[in-house]
Amino acid sequence: MARIKRKSFFFSSLVTVFNCLLFSTTHGQQVGTNCANPRVRRSWEMYNATEKSLYLEAIGVAMDKGFHQKFIQIHTEYLSEKEAHGNCMFIYWHRIMLLGYENMLRSLDPKFQCLTLPYWDHVSARARRSTGTCTNLLSCSPFLADSSGDMAGTSKNLIIYNVSIPVTSSPSSSATTCMNRFPLSQFCGNNTGCAKCITRKTRTAMSSTAYPDSASFTSVYQQIFSSNNSYTFTTQVERGVHNTIHSALGGVMAYFQSPADPIFYLHHALVDLLQVIYLKCQLGGENSLLTAGAKGNDSRWFNSCARRTSGSYSTADNITIRGFANDGKTVVNVWQDPKNMLYPFFKDLPYKYADYVDAKDLGNYSYTYALSGGLATFYEKCWASTQVSATSTTLLADERQHWPRGRDRGNLYPIIEPGTSYDEKVKRWNIALYEAARIVGFEEAAAKEQMEMVMCQYQEDCLGGVVDYTDLFRANFGVQGHPRCYTLLQYLDSGDQVIGIPQWKSITNRFLPCAAYRKKEAPVSDFVKAVSELKKSLERSKSPDDYVAATFF
């Protein structure tokens, strides 16, 4: 009898494990932790063709199973959205969302168990734009084409949780289509009959979209390093690179339904990475770990602020991240109630905001990033990223002692990869501007503001112009004010601000050639040209008389 019981227990346990993998149980192994390797998020450009294909396949499966769409729900749910945007918890709220989504992808099939979210390296992409390697948001952003094939689509309006996202043709710069190439073709939405497409700008519209200035080395540096206060840092990032990219992309990315587009997760992984850089620099090194108490007791990384509903945040607060329960009616916290579709992916994650201060200190869900180019410079040099010392680093990619993939999860230091020539040019341009400003007497903060003003004017003169938020994005996200460069250009145009760096156009043209900054030679008459040529020729000729005769007769 005992033997039968043991056998029964064995099969019962086997069924439990199997059900856990199929998400039909709330117990068992932590979902998404089967991979022996540390979680290392890499930029999309670091992926090879096989890795790209595997990731896009996982996105397609997530859409087929309905999991992908449920993450849109938690981003749009009323109380969840009130915590997700426009306040000091913006980055931490999205951090738990990204981890839940990453867990979901890893859990879909054993072949996906080591997937991590790729990130969109805006700083490097914008450097490619500055050096002329690419010319617009589309050509500078490989994921846009990689995730939509030939970018064909239909005129179908997309419906997601009672919001209709229409296809538009006017203005032409914001024209959209519902793209229906894999994996976007797997998205269902709430249309009568699956939509099988996702709304994006058309190829033509995206090709005419300038890469936003807020994604540049100069601007991102200012967003990270101009404050030692977590709330200010968070606000600058949200209003900076976060908002401008959402606005520039248009389509569904201009709505709170933006998680429908897989590019949402790449964009927010970059935002998340900026906090990893910020924290490391505030701590003074990558080996520092905060105690649980310390995570909520220092304004450099945790700052209370007013809620958009009522009251203020505290370190004891739970994260509100809600969706519908299995009955389709009751709204529950997805990490708390087993009777909801997303519970397995959130159930073992921390659920207090202060727990999310340090990405490398989340237990089995800890993670890090592989960095290169400007982002690697920010991580290694911090505030000194725009100083001459940043041109030579003691932590070169081939010298740094970092852990290899496959080692234990505890040593989560970022991997530093080699940068590119265009990353280097943009970095050196910023250093030259900063040092020039310091030489003529600007204090440190003012020198960095001068550097930023030059970048904004350069965007206006050479890279397609500085633009405001679109009316659509502004209305949907409730955004006030304007992008930083838009405001700075108004100050420059009115004379309230002045670029005081001598020869800044020449400095810029040396590193990043721009037709608008080339020195124009004064017009010279034909007679003067002839005399000049004659003089040069006479100086070279051994027989001037013969030369003159041959030239003029």
Buried (B, 14 or more C-beta within 10 A) or exposed (E): EEEEEEEEEEEEEEEEEEBBBEBEBEEBEBBBBBBEBBBBBBBBBBBEEEBBEBBBBBBBBBBBBEBBBBBBBBBBBEBBBBBBBBBBBBBBBBBBBBBBBBBBBBBBEEEBBBBBBBBBBBBBBBBBBBBEBBBBBBBBBBBBBBBBBEBEBEEBBBBBBEBEBEBBEEEEBBBBBBBBBBBBBBBBBBBEEBBBBBBBBBBEBBBBBBBBBBBBBBBBBBBBBBBBBBBBBBBBBBBBBBBBBBBBBBBBBBBBBBBBBBBBBBBBBBBBBBBBBBBBBBBEEBEEEBEEEBBBEBEBBBBBBEBBEEEEBEBEBEBBBBBBBEEEEEBBBBBBBEEBBBBBBBBBBBBBBBBBBBBBBBEEBBBBBBBBBBBBBBBBBBBBBBBEEBEEBEEEBEEBEBBEEEEEBEEBBBBBBEBBEBBBBBBBBBBBBBBBBBEEEBEEEEBBBBBBBBBBBBBBBBBBEBBBBBEBBBEBBEBEEBBBBBBBBEEBEEEEBEBBBEEBBEBBBBBBEBEEBEEEEEEEEEEEEEEEEBEEBBEEBEEEEEBBEEEEE
